[in-house]
Amino acid sequence: MDVQFFDGDARFKYRCAAVIIENDHILLHKVYDYWTPPGGKISVMENSFEAVQREIYEESGEEIDVIRHLFTSETFYSRHDFPHHEVAVYYLAGSKALWNKGKTIIGDEGGRPIEYRWFHINNLPSMDIQPSFISEYIHRLEEAPAHIIVDEIKKEVRHD
C-alpha cells in the first residue's frame, strides 16, 4: 500500500525520485506537460532507498546505481484544482544500462507507456522541469541543501 491519503479534497503523498546522471545528461520522465526525475510512491514499511530502486526497475526494467541521498523536499502545489502536499526523497544515481537504451526510452507504468528522455544538463533552464529546484541545483549538486520547502500556492521557497 502506497503512503498517500486524502483529507477532503487535499492529497498527501510520500514519494522518492532518482536524479540519474550519465555523461552530463539527466534522465527525465514526461508527466502531463512537464518533465520530472523518475520515481514513485513509497509503500508502507518500505524505506526510500529501496523504493527508488524498485520504482525505476518496475518502470524501466533496468537497475540504477544509487550514489547518495541528494535532498528531501516538501512541496505544496495545486493540480487539477486540488491541493497537494508531497514529501519526496531524492537520490543521486547513475545507470549505464539506461544510458545505453538511447535518448528516448519507453517504460511501463501499470500497463501504460511512459516516456523517459535524456537531456543535457545545460538545457534544463529552458525547460519546464518539476520540481523547479532541480534546474537550479543540477550544476552544483554538492551545494544542494538537504531540505527544500516549495510552496507553489504561496509562491515561497525555503532552503536549509
Order of alpha helices (4+ residues) and beta strands (2+ residues): beta-beta-beta-beta-beta-alpha-beta-beta-alpha-beta-beta-alpha-beta-beta
